[in-house]
Amino acid sequence: MAALRYAGLDDTDSEDELPPGWEQRTTKDGWVYYANHTEEKTQWEHPKTGKRKRIAGDLPYGWEQETDENGQVFFVDHINKRTTYLDPRLAFTVDDNPTKPTSRQRYDSSTTAMEILQGRDFTGQVVVVTGANSGIGFETAKSFALHGAHVILACRNMTRANEAVSRILGEWHKAKVEAMTLDLALLRSVQHFAQAFKAKNVSLHVLVCNAGAFALPWSLTKDGLETTFQVNHLGHFYLVQLLQDVLCRSAPARVVVVSSESHRFTDINDSSGKLDFSRLSPSKNDYWAMLAYNRSKLCNILFSNELHRRLSPRGVTSNAVHPGNMLYSSIHRNWWVYTLLFTLARPFTKSMNRLVLVWLPLENRIAIVIGESTQRIICGMWAVICKLRTGARAPNEVV
């Protein structure tokens, strides 16, 4: 109880007193959780009362919240010139025990990513998000950063990436966020990114493979491959291979691959059922933009499933997700027909701040937040809206 007295809280023998080995902590956004040092686990409910609590009010006059070099929150009492890791507002917590709703009751089309993450603390987690300067990638990166994670925006356009970093820092100046160059259309750039990341000597807990291209005219990359295939699939495939050792050392770690339901409208096998490599990187005469996109998304899912099969025994899990239909983002920018279609449909689409791909380490699961609903799923699955599928074309579904 010495720590309580040091923070200005009196000792008590009430039912709220914690058992030996337990510690009370708070997240950045004011929720109380409990750490059991004996069993090395955390939980939201008080170990005696079973109640959930949150902080009421602002910090006392003269107090300030800071973050140490390890990313842990501590509090400075400027009046008495002392510091403590115990939130002085813990003396003024209020119970928060609403009736536990179902996922459909709890989340709807008006739910924002920040509401989904309420009470989550990602301090100490390192997250890499590709294509994070706009759209889904930006909202995902921002949500992680505003909840304590060290987020790296892996982007091709560094001007837009730095602007995205500034926008996040504008919301919270202490956010740990940075931008690094990654051009998926150039395998040498992917290699340089991996080398630069490893040189930082940090862990990698979450890798979100989000960047993608849509409706591109036919072209070849400098590596001699069709651009849609390389940007959407092969570049991410290579990136994961290069960072595989870091992911395994950081276990438990997660890979999230953003795919699409459009993978169902194509095939990559020939008439005999064997893989047709010419369909992955077609010639100009055999190219159709939508078909190339669909095939790349099918590759995403097959890759994610196989990655999970190989690495899950080492503590690295992988999931592929469909973010929802008709999202208003910049992915349509390459063809005026799609730009017109998305513009006309914009009033009826989900906004980006209502969609985010989130890793919940306290529950050791993935939450896919997609506008109308949220589904927490087990690992190695294909998630779309409220449905889970065990494979790219598997008929069995869990609702």
Kinemage of the C-alpha trace (Angstrom):
@kinemage 1
@onewidth
@group {chain A} dominant
@subgroup {mainchain}
@vectorlist {calphas} color= white
{ca met a 1} P 0.000 0.000 0.000
{ca ala a 2} L 3.027 2.280 0.074
{ca ala a 3} L 2.432 3.138 -3.573
{ca leu a 4} L -1.112 4.207 -2.727
{ca arg a 5} L 0.059 6.533 -0.003
{ca tyr a 6} L 2.764 7.908 -2.295
{ca ala a 7} L 0.107 8.819 -4.870
{ca gly a 8} L -1.981 10.493 -2.222
{ca leu a 9} L -4.479 7.647 -1.752
{ca asp a 10} L -5.275 6.358 1.697
{ca asp a 11} L -5.055 2.697 2.657
{ca thr a 12} L -8.377 0.918 2.978
{ca asp a 13} L -9.711 -2.417 4.099
{ca ser a 14} L -12.853 -2.151 1.961
{ca glu a 15} L -13.968 -4.756 -0.559
{ca asp a 16} L -12.128 -2.775 -3.231
{ca glu a 17} L -8.758 -3.626 -1.670
{ca leu a 18} L -6.802 -5.825 -4.068
{ca pro a 19} L -5.568 -9.315 -3.119
{ca pro a 20} L -1.789 -9.840 -2.798
{ca gly a 21} L -0.006 -9.866 -6.145
{ca trp a 22} L -2.532 -7.607 -7.897
{ca glu a 23} L -1.978 -4.082 -9.181
{ca gln a 24} L -4.455 -1.480 -10.378
{ca arg a 25} L -3.591 0.398 -13.586
{ca thr a 26} L -5.242 2.804 -16.003
{ca thr a 27} L -5.242 3.220 -19.787
{ca lys a 28} L -4.614 6.524 -21.526
{ca asp a 29} L -8.323 7.075 -22.051
{ca gly a 30} L -9.291 6.524 -18.418
{ca trp a 31} L -10.286 2.883 -18.034
{ca val a 32} L -9.094 0.846 -15.052
{ca tyr a 33} L -7.639 -2.631 -15.473
{ca tyr a 34} L -5.979 -5.060 -13.080
{ca ala a 35} L -2.626 -6.847 -13.422
{ca asn a 36} L -1.990 -10.169 -11.700
{ca his a 37} L 1.781 -10.397 -11.308
{ca thr a 38} L 1.605 -13.961 -10.001
{ca glu a 39} L -0.206 -15.386 -13.046
{ca glu a 40} L 1.092 -12.682 -15.429
{ca lys a 41} L -2.288 -11.714 -16.818
{ca thr a 42} L -4.555 -8.671 -16.960
{ca gln a 43} L -8.312 -8.228 -16.757
{ca trp a 44} L -10.879 -5.445 -16.751
{ca glu a 45} L -12.926 -6.742 -13.779
{ca his a 46} L -11.892 -6.146 -10.154
{ca pro a 47} L -10.673 -9.534 -8.817
{ca lys a 48} L -12.944 -9.304 -5.749
{ca thr a 49} L -16.034 -7.372 -6.793
{ca gly a 50} L -16.127 -8.257 -10.480
{ca lys a 51} L -16.865 -4.612 -11.276
{ca arg a 52} L -15.422 -2.564 -14.112
{ca lys a 53} L -14.322 0.975 -13.368
{ca arg a 54} L -13.291 4.117 -15.153
{ca ile a 55} L -11.661 7.340 -14.084
{ca ala a 56} L -13.957 10.286 -13.285
{ca gly a 57} L -12.808 13.822 -14.038
{ca asp a 58} L -9.533 15.450 -14.981
{ca leu a 59} L -6.186 15.188 -13.215
{ca pro a 60} L -5.875 17.244 -10.000
{ca tyr a 61} L -4.415 20.726 -10.298
{ca gly a 62} L -0.649 20.606 -10.766
{ca trp a 63} L -0.593 17.053 -12.119
{ca glu a 64} L 0.432 16.041 -15.671
{ca gln a 65} L 0.414 12.744 -17.527
{ca glu a 66} L 3.662 11.734 -19.261
{ca thr a 67} L 5.079 8.672 -21.040
{ca asp a 68} L 8.483 7.191 -20.212
{ca glu a 69} L 11.062 5.831 -22.675
{ca asn a 70} L 9.411 2.411 -22.526
{ca gly a 71} L 6.018 3.847 -23.458
{ca gln a 72} L 4.547 3.436 -19.976
{ca val a 73} L 2.315 6.182 -18.617
{ca phe a 74} L 3.366 7.967 -15.411
{ca phe a 75} L 2.149 11.051 -13.555
{ca val a 76} L 4.043 14.152 -12.447
{ca asp a 77} L 2.984 16.214 -9.421
{ca his a 78} L 4.593 19.581 -10.183
{ca ile a 79} L 3.472 21.123 -6.892
{ca asn a 80} L 5.106 18.510 -4.654
{ca lys a 81} L 7.797 17.667 -7.240
{ca arg a 82} L 7.272 13.916 -7.359
{ca thr a 83} L 6.340 11.255 -9.923
{ca thr a 84} L 4.311 8.055 -9.722
{ca tyr a 85} L 3.008 5.391 -12.051
{ca leu a 86} L -0.267 5.327 -10.104
{ca asp a 87} L -3.042 7.538 -11.467
{ca pro a 88} L -4.063 9.988 -8.680
{ca arg a 89} L -7.656 9.842 -9.955
{ca leu a 90} L -7.992 6.210 -8.844
{ca ala a 91} L -9.546 7.559 -5.650
{ca phe a 92} L -12.418 8.867 -7.757
{ca thr a 93} L -13.321 5.960 -10.024
{ca val a 94} L -16.911 5.149 -10.898
{ca asp a 95} L -18.415 1.762 -11.646
{ca asp a 96} L -19.081 0.883 -15.233
{ca asn a 97} L -21.139 -2.294 -15.417
{ca pro a 98} L -23.671 -2.071 -18.223
{ca thr a 99} L -25.552 -5.160 -19.306
{ca lys a 100} L -23.294 -7.114 -21.586
{ca pro a 101} L -24.671 -6.667 -25.100
{ca thr a 102} L -24.282 -8.836 -28.149
{ca ser a 103} L -21.978 -7.650 -30.922
{ca arg a 104} L -24.980 -6.598 -33.017
{ca gln a 105} L -26.384 -4.536 -30.164
{ca arg a 106} L -23.072 -2.987 -29.271
{ca tyr a 107} L -21.839 -1.892 -32.696
{ca asp a 108} L -23.783 -0.406 -35.588
{ca ser a 109} L -23.249 1.827 -38.623
{ca ser a 110} L -22.637 4.885 -36.434
{ca thr a 111} L -19.895 3.242 -34.341
{ca thr a 112} L -16.461 4.784 -34.807
{ca ala a 113} L -13.070 3.105 -34.601
{ca met a 114} L -12.203 5.115 -31.505
{ca glu a 115} L -15.349 3.850 -29.762
{ca ile a 116} L -14.364 0.283 -30.580
{ca leu a 117} L -10.965 0.860 -28.982
{ca gln a 118} L -12.343 2.487 -25.859
{ca gly a 119} L -10.363 1.172 -22.895
{ca arg a 120} L -7.636 -0.485 -24.958
{ca asp a 121} L -3.979 0.242 -24.229
{ca phe a 122} L -1.428 -0.714 -26.903
{ca thr a 123} L 1.546 0.771 -25.088
{ca gly a 124} L 4.680 -1.175 -25.960
{ca gln a 125} L 3.224 -2.669 -29.155
{ca val a 126} L 4.903 -1.992 -32.515
{ca val a 127} L 2.604 -1.826 -35.545
{ca val a 128} L 3.448 -1.504 -39.254
{ca val a 129} L 0.635 -0.476 -41.631
{ca thr a 130} L 1.266 -0.388 -45.373
{ca gly a 131} L -0.520 2.231 -47.446
{ca ala a 132} L -1.256 4.188 -44.283
{ca asn a 133} L -1.360 7.720 -45.674
{ca ser a 134} L -5.080 7.556 -46.528
{ca gly a 135} L -8.254 5.516 -46.280
{ca ile a 136} L -8.441 2.350 -44.219
{ca gly a 137} L -4.700 2.325 -43.625
{ca phe a 138} L -4.670 5.836 -42.169
{ca glu a 139} L -7.625 5.207 -39.838
{ca thr a 140} L -6.034 1.961 -38.673
{ca ala a 141} L -2.673 3.610 -38.027
{ca lys a 142} L -4.265 6.580 -36.263
{ca ser a 143} L -6.392 4.400 -34.003
{ca phe a 144} L -3.411 2.318 -32.931
{ca ala a 145} L -1.250 5.403 -32.361
{ca leu a 146} L -3.866 7.225 -30.277
{ca his a 147} L -4.008 4.195 -27.998
{ca gly a 148} L -0.295 4.033 -27.269
{ca ala a 149} L 1.197 1.831 -29.989
{ca his a 150} L 4.399 2.724 -31.833
{ca val a 151} L 3.084 2.921 -35.397
{ca ile a 152} L 5.107 2.942 -38.605
{ca leu a 153} L 3.369 4.180 -41.755
{ca ala a 154} L 4.932 2.246 -44.655
{ca cys a 155} L 4.162 4.316 -47.759
{ca arg a 156} L 5.401 4.956 -51.293
{ca asn a 157} L 4.694 8.698 -51.285
{ca met a 158} L 6.664 10.166 -48.390
{ca thr a 159} L 5.138 13.627 -48.785
{ca arg a 160} L 1.654 12.249 -48.150
{ca ala a 161} L 3.003 9.909 -45.484
{ca asn a 162} L 4.554 12.781 -43.529
{ca glu a 163} L 1.306 14.720 -43.855
{ca ala a 164} L -0.508 11.726 -42.358
{ca val a 165} L 1.994 11.618 -39.485
{ca ser a 166} L 1.364 15.316 -38.835
{ca arg a 167} L -2.385 14.767 -38.771
{ca ile a 168} L -2.016 12.048 -36.147
{ca leu a 169} L 0.365 14.149 -34.050
{ca gly a 170} L -2.124 17.002 -34.343
{ca glu a 171} L -4.651 14.849 -32.468
{ca trp a 172} L -2.144 13.713 -29.824
{ca his a 173} L 1.295 15.284 -29.784
{ca lys a 174} L 2.782 12.404 -27.774
{ca ala a 175} L 1.791 9.731 -30.277
{ca lys a 176} L 4.678 7.479 -31.334
{ca val a 177} L 4.266 7.516 -35.097
{ca glu a 178} L 6.699 7.728 -38.003
{ca ala a 179} L 6.826 7.179 -41.758
{ca met a 180} L 9.135 4.926 -43.748
{ca thr a 181} L 9.495 4.460 -47.500
{ca leu a 182} L 7.955 1.323 -48.997
{ca asp a 183} L 7.168 0.933 -52.707
{ca leu a 184} L 5.545 -2.448 -53.249
{ca ala a 185} L 5.961 -2.068 -57.008
{ca leu a 186} L 9.719 -2.333 -56.524
{ca leu a 187} L 11.042 -5.420 -54.756
{ca arg a 188} L 14.331 -3.669 -54.015
{ca ser a 189} L 12.336 -1.043 -52.077
{ca val a 190} L 10.653 -3.809 -50.078
{ca gln a 191} L 14.073 -5.209 -49.258
{ca his a 192} L 15.390 -1.792 -48.212
{ca phe a 193} L 12.367 -1.238 -45.981
{ca ala a 194} L 12.906 -4.561 -44.215
{ca gln a 195} L 16.574 -3.793 -43.690
{ca ala a 196} L 15.809 -0.314 -42.326
{ca phe a 197} L 13.148 -1.692 -39.997
{ca lys a 198} L 15.447 -4.389 -38.635
{ca ala a 199} L 18.128 -1.753 -38.040
{ca lys a 200} L 15.785 -0.151 -35.494
{ca asn a 201} L 16.111 -3.269 -33.293
{ca val a 202} L 12.461 -3.178 -32.259
{ca ser a 203} L 9.796 -5.862 -32.085
{ca leu a 204} L 6.959 -6.243 -34.583
{ca his a 205} L 3.656 -7.217 -32.997
{ca val a 206} L 1.234 -6.297 -35.792
{ca leu a 207} L 1.769 -6.125 -39.551
{ca val a 208} L -1.223 -4.828 -41.515
{ca cys a 209} L -0.863 -5.511 -45.252
{ca asn a 210} L -3.301 -2.872 -46.415
{ca ala a 211} L -1.796 -1.096 -49.448
{ca gly a 212} L -3.374 -1.915 -52.773
{ca ala a 213} L -4.053 -0.823 -56.346
{ca phe a 214} L -7.339 -1.011 -58.237
{ca ala a 215} L -8.386 -0.498 -61.873
{ca leu a 216} L -4.866 0.148 -63.124
{ca pro a 217} L -4.088 0.197 -66.842
{ca trp a 218} L -1.757 -2.625 -67.860
{ca ser a 219} L 1.879 -2.015 -67.059
{ca leu a 220} L 4.937 -3.895 -65.899
{ca thr a 221} L 6.971 -3.026 -62.843
{ca lys a 222} L 10.745 -2.655 -62.994
{ca asp a 223} L 10.831 -6.258 -61.787
{ca gly a 224} L 9.023 -7.332 -64.973
{ca leu a 225} L 5.709 -8.264 -63.338
{ca glu a 226} L 2.170 -6.977 -63.882
{ca thr a 227} L 1.694 -4.055 -61.506
{ca thr a 228} L -1.614 -5.009 -59.821
{ca phe a 229} L -0.314 -8.482 -58.976
{ca gln a 230} L 2.963 -7.197 -57.558
{ca val a 231} L 1.507 -4.300 -55.538
{ca asn a 232} L -1.491 -6.161 -54.131
{ca his a 233} L 0.094 -9.527 -53.469
{ca leu a 234} L 3.709 -10.243 -54.307
{ca gly a 235} L 5.115 -7.128 -52.610
{ca his a 236} L 3.347 -7.988 -49.355
{ca phe a 237} L 4.324 -11.648 -49.711
{ca tyr a 238} L 7.987 -10.625 -49.974
{ca leu a 239} L 7.660 -8.160 -47.090
{ca val a 240} L 6.284 -10.812 -44.744
{ca gln a 241} L 9.033 -13.245 -45.728
{ca leu a 242} L 11.704 -10.658 -44.961
{ca leu a 243} L 10.154 -9.765 -41.592
{ca gln a 244} L 9.204 -13.307 -40.623
{ca asp a 245} L 12.080 -13.702 -38.162
{ca val a 246} L 11.158 -10.453 -36.392
{ca leu a 247} L 7.505 -11.489 -36.143
{ca cys a 248} L 8.460 -14.835 -34.628
{ca arg a 249} L 10.788 -13.205 -32.093
{ca ser a 250} L 7.980 -10.796 -31.156
{ca ala a 251} L 5.352 -13.517 -30.613
{ca pro a 252} L 2.516 -13.314 -29.976
{ca ala a 253} L 2.329 -11.387 -33.248
{ca arg a 254} L -0.299 -10.873 -35.928
{ca val a 255} L -0.467 -10.381 -39.687
{ca val a 256} L -3.647 -8.885 -41.139
{ca val a 257} L -4.089 -9.028 -44.924
{ca val a 258} L -6.745 -6.774 -46.474
{ca ser a 259} L -8.380 -8.756 -49.253
{ca ser a 260} L -11.819 -8.504 -50.889
{ca glu a 261} L -14.981 -10.508 -51.524
{ca ser a 262} L -14.240 -10.027 -55.217
{ca his a 263} L -11.803 -12.943 -54.930
{ca arg a 264} L -14.850 -15.185 -55.489
{ca phe a 265} L -15.252 -14.024 -59.084
{ca thr a 266} L -12.070 -15.463 -60.517
{ca asp a 267} L -9.791 -18.462 -60.589
{ca ile a 268} L -6.045 -18.952 -60.953
{ca asn a 269} L -6.145 -22.571 -62.102
{ca asp a 270} L -6.168 -23.828 -65.672
{ca ser a 271} L -8.725 -26.242 -67.131
{ca ser a 272} L -6.883 -29.203 -65.608
{ca gly a 273} L -7.026 -27.707 -62.116
{ca lys a 274} L -3.354 -26.763 -61.930
{ca leu a 275} L -2.041 -23.322 -61.032
{ca asp a 276} L -1.731 -21.180 -64.158
{ca phe a 277} L 1.135 -18.754 -63.555
{ca ser a 278} L 0.268 -16.766 -66.671
{ca arg a 279} L -2.972 -15.668 -64.984
{ca leu a 280} L -1.072 -14.116 -62.079
{ca ser a 281} L 0.988 -11.758 -64.235
{ca pro a 282} L -0.847 -11.647 -67.593
{ca ser a 283} L 0.312 -10.126 -70.857
{ca lys a 284} L -1.270 -6.940 -72.168
{ca asn a 285} L -3.567 -8.873 -74.519
{ca asp a 286} L -4.880 -11.056 -71.680
{ca tyr a 287} L -5.244 -8.228 -69.163
{ca trp a 288} L -8.489 -6.928 -67.678
{ca ala a 289} L -8.115 -4.594 -64.679
{ca met a 290} L -11.001 -5.979 -62.619
{ca leu a 291} L -9.963 -9.572 -63.193
{ca ala a 292} L -6.360 -8.774 -62.229
{ca tyr a 293} L -7.598 -7.179 -59.004
{ca asn a 294} L -9.799 -10.192 -58.188
{ca arg a 295} L -6.937 -12.624 -58.744
{ca ser a 296} L -4.600 -10.615 -56.532
{ca lys a 297} L -7.203 -10.678 -53.744
{ca leu a 298} L -7.563 -14.450 -54.092
{ca cys a 299} L -3.781 -14.724 -53.754
{ca asn a 300} L -4.018 -12.633 -50.564
{ca ile a 301} L -6.354 -15.148 -48.936
{ca leu a 302} L -4.437 -18.232 -50.016
{ca phe a 303} L -1.238 -16.630 -48.736
{ca ser a 304} L -2.797 -15.639 -45.393
{ca asn a 305} L -4.143 -19.146 -44.790
{ca glu a 306} L -0.828 -20.807 -45.590
{ca leu a 307} L 1.101 -18.253 -43.529
{ca his a 308} L -1.084 -19.020 -40.533
{ca arg a 309} L -0.599 -22.765 -41.005
{ca arg a 310} L 3.173 -22.393 -41.039
{ca leu a 311} L 3.746 -19.745 -38.386
{ca ser a 312} L 0.943 -20.228 -35.855
{ca pro a 313} L 2.969 -22.926 -34.019
{ca arg a 314} L 5.580 -20.188 -33.491
{ca gly a 315} L 3.076 -17.683 -32.117
{ca val a 316} L 2.369 -15.713 -35.298
{ca thr a 317} L -1.205 -15.763 -36.572
{ca ser a 318} L -2.616 -14.464 -39.840
{ca asn a 319} L -6.067 -13.336 -40.955
{ca ala a 320} L -7.464 -12.070 -44.247
{ca val a 321} L -10.360 -9.626 -44.153
{ca his a 322} L -12.909 -8.005 -46.440
{ca pro a 323} L -13.373 -4.382 -45.314
{ca gly a 324} L -16.857 -3.934 -46.754
{ca asn a 325} L -18.417 -2.899 -50.033
{ca met a 326} L -18.509 0.603 -51.515
{ca leu a 327} L -16.193 2.262 -49.049
{ca tyr a 328} L -15.394 5.808 -50.062
{ca ser a 329} L -11.614 5.915 -50.312
{ca ser a 330} L -9.003 6.886 -52.873
{ca ile a 331} L -8.535 3.382 -54.287
{ca his a 332} L -10.785 4.244 -57.251
{ca arg a 333} L -8.598 7.144 -58.412
{ca asn a 334} L -7.049 5.341 -61.404
{ca trp a 335} L -10.160 5.259 -63.628
{ca trp a 336} L -12.736 8.017 -64.057
{ca val a 337} L -15.641 5.538 -64.353
{ca tyr a 338} L -15.016 4.182 -60.850
{ca thr a 339} L -14.409 7.697 -59.531
{ca leu a 340} L -17.823 8.742 -60.832
{ca leu a 341} L -19.475 5.618 -59.421
{ca phe a 342} L -17.941 6.079 -55.972
{ca thr a 343} L -18.796 9.787 -55.959
{ca leu a 344} L -22.467 9.091 -56.697
{ca ala a 345} L -22.539 6.373 -54.038
{ca arg a 346} L -20.677 8.375 -51.382
{ca pro a 347} L -23.792 9.459 -49.389
{ca phe a 348} L -24.620 5.785 -48.880
{ca thr a 349} L -21.157 4.473 -48.031
{ca lys a 350} L -19.321 3.939 -44.752
{ca ser a 351} L -16.925 6.692 -43.736
{ca met a 352} L -13.314 5.816 -42.981
{ca asn a 353} L -13.512 6.737 -39.302
{ca arg a 354} L -16.085 3.993 -38.907
{ca leu a 355} L -13.768 1.286 -40.168
{ca val a 356} L -10.539 0.021 -38.703
{ca leu a 357} L -8.593 -3.239 -38.496
{ca val a 358} L -7.731 -3.713 -34.853
{ca trp a 359} L -5.602 -6.118 -32.856
{ca leu a 360} L -6.819 -6.767 -29.314
{ca pro a 361} L -3.852 -8.222 -27.402
{ca leu a 362} L -5.721 -8.494 -24.105
{ca glu a 363} L -8.125 -10.956 -25.691
{ca asn a 364} L -5.503 -12.493 -27.985
{ca arg a 365} L -7.898 -12.103 -30.910
{ca ile a 366} L -8.536 -9.994 -33.962
{ca ala a 367} L -11.444 -7.578 -34.154
{ca ile a 368} L -12.549 -6.603 -37.624
{ca val a 369} L -14.598 -3.430 -37.427
{ca ile a 370} L -16.600 -2.929 -40.592
{ca gly a 371} L -19.305 -0.336 -40.185
{ca glu a 372} L -22.447 -2.293 -39.457
{ca ser a 373} L -20.899 -4.861 -37.165
{ca thr a 374} L -17.859 -6.178 -35.360
{ca gln a 375} L -16.878 -9.807 -35.160
{ca arg a 376} L -14.122 -11.117 -32.907
{ca ile a 377} L -12.708 -14.181 -34.580
{ca ile a 378} L -10.260 -16.950 -34.005
{ca cys a 379} L -7.050 -16.808 -36.021
{ca gly a 380} L -6.354 -18.130 -39.502
{ca met a 381} L -9.763 -17.194 -40.859
{ca trp a 382} L -11.379 -15.198 -43.674
{ca ala a 383} L -13.659 -12.553 -42.181
{ca val a 384} L -16.412 -10.715 -44.003
{ca ile a 385} L -19.065 -8.632 -42.247
{ca cys a 386} L -20.442 -11.069 -39.619
{ca lys a 387} L -19.372 -14.264 -41.358
{ca leu a 388} L -16.227 -16.331 -40.966
{ca arg a 389} L -14.946 -18.665 -43.617
{ca thr a 390} L -12.220 -21.245 -43.174
{ca gly a 391} L -10.899 -20.891 -46.728
{ca ala a 392} L -11.037 -18.810 -49.844
{ca arg a 393} L -13.873 -20.846 -51.338
{ca ala a 394} L -14.943 -22.993 -48.436
{ca pro a 395} L -18.718 -23.581 -48.257
{ca asn a 396} L -18.860 -23.925 -44.479
{ca glu a 397} L -19.602 -20.689 -42.650
{ca val a 398} L -19.889 -19.705 -39.004
{ca val a 399} L -22.359 -16.885 -38.362
